[in-house]
Amino acid sequence: MDKLLTYLNGLPKAERQDFVARCGTSEGYLRKAISMGQRIGEGLCIAIDRESGAAVRCEDIRPDVDWIYLRAPTAAQPKEQAHG
C-alpha cells in the first residue's frame, strides 16, 4: 500500500478530497487502513484504480486477489456452449 500512500501524499489537499470522494471513501479511512495494514475491499480497490487513472492499481493494494483473471479479455466474455 506504499504506492497508495505516495499517491495520496502527492495530491494537493483539494485534489485529494475530490479523489477520495470519487472513490466513495474518506482520506481518514484510507490513511488508517494504510497505517494499520487493513485489508481494503475489492470494490474500493477498483475505484482507486479507476479514479487514480491506474497510478495505483488493484494489484498494488490487494496482491492476494487474482486481478489478472478479471483483467483477462476472455474473463469478460461468456464461453459459447456447444449446441447438440
C-alpha positions as CSV (number, residue, x, y, z in Angstrom):
1,M,0.0,0.0,0.0
2,D,3.1,2.2,-0.2
3,K,2.0,3.2,-3.7
4,L,-1.4,4.4,-2.4
5,L,0.2,6.4,0.4
6,T,2.7,8.0,-2.1
7,Y,-0.2,8.8,-4.4
8,L,-2.3,10.4,-1.7
9,N,0.7,12.4,-0.4
10,G,1.4,13.7,-3.9
11,L,-2.0,15.3,-4.3
12,P,-2.8,18.8,-3.2
13,K,-5.4,18.8,-0.5
14,A,-8.4,19.9,-2.7
15,E,-7.5,17.2,-5.3
16,R,-7.0,14.6,-2.5
17,Q,-10.5,15.4,-1.1
18,D,-12.0,15.1,-4.6
19,F,-10.2,11.8,-5.2
20,V,-11.4,10.1,-2.1
21,A,-15.0,11.4,-2.7
22,R,-14.9,9.9,-6.2
23,C,-13.7,6.7,-4.7
24,G,-16.6,6.7,-2.2
25,T,-14.5,6.9,0.9
26,S,-12.6,9.3,3.1
27,E,-9.0,10.3,3.4
28,G,-9.1,9.3,7.1
29,Y,-10.3,5.8,6.3
30,L,-7.6,5.3,3.7
31,R,-4.8,6.6,5.9
32,K,-6.0,4.4,8.8
33,A,-6.2,1.3,6.5
34,I,-2.7,2.0,5.3
35,S,-1.1,2.6,8.7
36,M,-2.9,-0.4,10.3
37,G,-2.3,-2.7,7.3
38,Q,-6.1,-3.3,7.0
39,R,-7.5,-5.1,4.0
40,I,-9.2,-2.7,1.6
41,G,-12.3,-4.2,-0.1
42,E,-12.2,-5.2,-3.7
43,G,-14.8,-2.6,-4.7
44,L,-12.7,0.2,-3.2
45,C,-9.6,-1.2,-4.9
46,I,-11.3,-0.9,-8.2
47,A,-12.5,2.6,-7.5
48,I,-8.9,3.7,-6.5
49,D,-7.5,2.1,-9.7
50,R,-10.1,3.8,-11.8
51,E,-10.0,7.2,-10.2
52,S,-6.2,7.4,-10.0
53,G,-6.0,6.6,-13.7
54,A,-4.2,3.3,-12.8
55,A,-1.5,5.2,-11.0
56,V,-2.4,2.9,-8.1
57,R,-3.5,-0.4,-9.4
58,C,-5.7,-3.0,-7.6
59,E,-2.6,-5.3,-7.6
60,D,-0.7,-2.7,-5.5
61,I,-3.4,-2.6,-2.8
62,R,-4.6,-6.3,-2.7
63,P,-1.9,-8.6,-4.2
64,D,-3.9,-11.5,-2.7
65,V,-6.7,-11.2,-5.3
66,D,-6.4,-12.7,-8.7
67,W,-6.8,-9.4,-10.6
68,I,-5.2,-10.9,-13.7
69,Y,-8.1,-13.2,-14.2
70,L,-10.5,-10.3,-14.0
71,R,-8.5,-8.2,-16.4
72,A,-8.1,-11.0,-19.0
73,P,-10.2,-10.3,-22.1
74,T,-11.7,-13.8,-22.0
75,A,-12.9,-13.3,-18.4
76,A,-15.4,-10.7,-19.6
77,Q,-16.8,-12.9,-22.4
78,P,-19.0,-15.9,-21.7
79,K,-17.9,-19.1,-23.3
80,E,-20.1,-20.3,-26.1
81,Q,-21.9,-23.5,-25.4
82,A,-22.0,-26.4,-27.9
83,H,-25.4,-26.9,-29.3
84,G,-26.2,-30.5,-29.8
